[in-house]
Structure formats: structure tokens, C-alpha cells
Amino acid sequence: MYRTHNCGELRIGQVGQTVTLSGWLNKNRDYGAMTFIDLRDRYGITQLVFNKQTDSSLYEAAKKLGREYVLKIVGLVSERSNKNPNIPTGAIEIIVQKLAILNGSKTPPFTIEDETDGGDEIRMKYRYLDLRRKPVQENLFFRSKLAIETRKYLADQDFIEVETPVLIKSTPEGARDFVVPSRMNEGQFYALPQSPQTFKQLLMVSGFDKYFQLVKCFRDEDLRADRQPEFTQIDCEMCFVTQEQILNTFEGLTKHVFKACLDVKLPDFPRITYDEALRRYGSDKPDTRFGMEFIDFTVLTKGHDFPVFDAAEMVIGICAEGQADNYSNKDIKKLTSWLQRPQIGAKGLVYVKYNSDGSIKSSVGKFYSDEQLQTWLDKAGAKNGDMLLLLCGETDKVRSQLNELRLEMGNRMGLREGGFNPLWVVDFPLLEWDEDSARFHAMHHPFTSPKEEDKERMLTGDHATMKALRADAYDLVINGWEIGGGSIRIFDRELQAKNFKLLGFTDEEAEAQFGFLMNAFEYGAPPHGGIAFGFDRLCSIMKGASSIRDFIAFPKNNQGRDVMIDAPSPIDKTQLDELQLDLKPID
Ligand code: ASP
């Protein structure tokens, strides 16, 4: 037997018992007459004592043990004279009577402690050692709990979990596919799913009514800190439902997992339309933990001989409360250069300071009298000590620039720390016109339905009508992150065919790529809709972490590589030959 107890289990009540424990040597400290070892397993740490006087050969053996050795001991639970209140087993220690080395260990390349000395790359290479560290393990325990609670909630609501295939067909919509060559079908490829979208819709056609799956999805995109080429979704679909019912069901799921996993009671989620989100925050995923909403100064600022504002389509700004005294001319200059970086691309920044003494100072004081500036401050509801920051330009651009500025000011003012602010963003446009390729793109995906009142217009309307179509599409946003998104689907062949046409598919292309779905729509497809949550991201948001990587057992690095197993890697000539791929093997 390897153990009678685990390393996190023993308490003062067990003093006097003889126990067997197994685990890893976390740390050893030798004091000449005694050696202490912290024995670690998943459940905790227990202190072992080897006393030179009572058993010198055991003491000598213990002294020689290295970090991460795997040990089994038998010993007596004793009360500690020097208790450690920081760990649950801190009241006891084990006077060791027998010691067995189950396995040795090389000295690990970094310390297996909460705070390690290892850099990112080395920890990725030895991920199995990094995964021994408590904070990393706790992330995975959390992930597991979240998955279990998700399944519990959905099962209670009669959802069934169905696995859909991983080897599917490549389609040009959406992101780039990962492809897998087929040995048995020369020159042909499978694709890994970007999501099980069409399959879950087919399951609705089959009558499963409520489907979900915790499912791996694959997208071959350039990586950022919050992206991984393979990631997990909570993927769901329902029949005979309205948008309202979907929002309620998944608001319920979100509230359930926050309560069960974090003991956080979320309030009802506000809903705002896409248009309103852009007008108030310049983003379809606003961080609503703080206000600082956009104020439209277009009318107030025009016609006062300030050519920049006169020429602009839109002049908007935010009111940074209590910031007037914090920003010197130099600070404003710095902020302006930050906004002018190509990533943001603002032309300039105008400020109006409502100083604490009641005076007004502005970078456009030459063009506007204090009375005029006062009307801006009034519109913003500014108080003494506040500062207005204004940008101008074309509507879309200036809104996205001001969004960046709002978030930056939110950061600087400490308004984006902690807390959870979920909301639904609804009524997304169905289509997005792309000037460069002179075609529409699906804002969500090509299976999304226009709103009921827009269906007729979609079949008959002109170009301008198409731009204005609204979809029954919705996103769940928390703290400025899109956590989930979905839509009510088209379930009618004619409307689906029209959508493919608008998206630039010829009839043949639509047939070749999605014929199976459109055919299914001819056999009594029910109205249906669904949603998918980014599971990794939900973990990281709930735990206030910055990267989803921390919640993935074996993540890829920024180049999309798994540096531990060294993948991707070349394959040998025989494999290439079998696949009949005309590629040169790399030595
Ligand atoms: N399949 C969609 C996605 O991956 C979600 C959905 O519409 O249900 O974003």
C-alpha cells in the first residue's frame, strides 16, 4: 500500500496514529540533529521529521534525498511544537520510522514553488513540472469544476451532450482551417472544425431539441496572448426557441457557474443593442465596470472657426473625473503621441480642463470662449477638477480611437480592476460590407438569421437595404471580453441560398460546400438557434487572469508550437509517400 492518507489530510485529531504517505520531496532543511522534509502531493504538504538521535541511519538517508524525489514513508503523527498556521496540516508532523525511495529525480530546471524562478520558455518545455506547482494546478482544478458545473446545469435543463466529428470538410468562410491530408483519398484533405456549427444545426433537424458539447475547435490564426490554435467551446443549440429564451437559458448558465465556482451572485444582465454599444462606448464589447461614456460634441463644436472640428464628421469625447490636476502639458503631449501611434491612429487630442479653482483651460482656447467651453462641460456634466478629452474624425474610426482612450483612462484611473460586469449585446448587423473585396461578409456566420421583420426585405431589397439588415445575433460580454456569441439560424432553404449569394458564393460553390445543410433544410428543419462560449477565456476572466494559457494543460507558445513535444515537426519520407503529397522532406 502506498498511502493511508494524502499529504493534505492529517490534523491534530490524528496524533498518535501510524500512517503511510507517498509524495514528492518539496523541500528539505537540515539542522544538524534533525532533518525536515516537506512531502507534497496534489492535496497538500505534510512535514516529515528525521531525528539523528532516534535513528541516525534513517537521518543520514534523508539528508541525501534531492528535490522532487518520490518517497513513501511510514511514521507517527505527532503534534508540532512550532505550528504553521498557513497550511491545513500545520499542527502536526510525522516522525518517520520507515523510508522508501520510489523514484529519484534530476534537479528540476526551476523551483517547484508558488513563485518559481523559471522563465516562460523553460516552463513550457518542462510543462509537466510546471504543472506540479500549486497555482498552475489550481487553475486546472478550477477549469474542471467549471466544466462539471456547466454539464450539471445543462443536463438539468435537458440538454444532451453529443460528440461531433473532428475530421470534417474545409470551408472558406471564417478563419483559416487546419487541414489533414487523407491517405485513402489521394490529394484530398479533411479540415479540423473551427466550430461544430453545421453539425449542431443538423442535430436540431434530427430532433434532439437541446444539444451541447464541450468541444475542441481549431483556427489557424496569428496568435496573440489570448488566442490558441486549439481552444475549447461550450457549444449549444436549441429548437423551437426565440432569442429571448436563449438569452435567459445562458444567462442562467453564467449565473450558475459564477455562483457554484466563485460564490459570486451576478445581477441580471443588462442588454444593449450593437448600435447603442458603439454610440456609448465605441465597441461591441464594452467594459462596463466603469462609465466614462462617450459624449457627442459634434453640434456644439461646429461653426466656431476651428477648422479641424468644422471639417470632422464627428466630434466626441469623454469626461475623466478628477483628472484635470493630474495632467500637465507634458502628460497631455505624451497621451497625444500614444493616441497617434499607428495602432490607434488618432489625428490629435483636444482637452478641456475644468480646474479645481473653477477656471477653464483648453488646447483650443484660441477658438472657443470660456462661455462656449462651459457649454461643453455642462453637456458632459463635468465638475471642478474634471477633464474632457475630445477626438474627431470619421464616425467608425473616431469611435474606435475613443474606445482605446476610454479603456486607457480606465486603466490609469484604476477603474478596471476586479468585479464582473456581464451584459448582452444584441441586434448585430447581419452583413458587413467590405470595400476591398467589394462583397459582404457575415458579421457572425453565414447561418445567422435576419430578424423576423427583415426577412422579406432580405429577399427583395437593394444594396442599401442589405447593409441595414439586423440579425438575431447576440454576444455575452464580461469586463470588455466577448465570452460567448450566437444567433437564431436561418432554417429555410431559400433564405439560406440568398445569404450565400450575398456573401459572394456562386450557386455551385454554395451547393458544393453547404449542399448537405441546405438539403437538410428541405426535410422539415425546425426553427433553431444557439450560442457558443469560449471556455478557456471564461476560466481566465472568472479567475482574473490575463491569459487563457494558464488554464490549458498543454498550451502552444506564440508561434503555435508545443515546445515540450516539439510540434509541429517534419514527417519522414515514408509517411509523405503514403500521403502522396508532393512535398520534400526536411532533414
Ligand atoms: N459557432 C459559433 C461560433 O463559434 C457560435 C454559434 O453561433 O453558436 O462563434
Residues whose N, C-alpha, C, O or C-beta is under 5 A from the ligand:
A	BS01	LIG	Q194 S195 Q197 C236 G485 G486 S487 G530 I531 A532
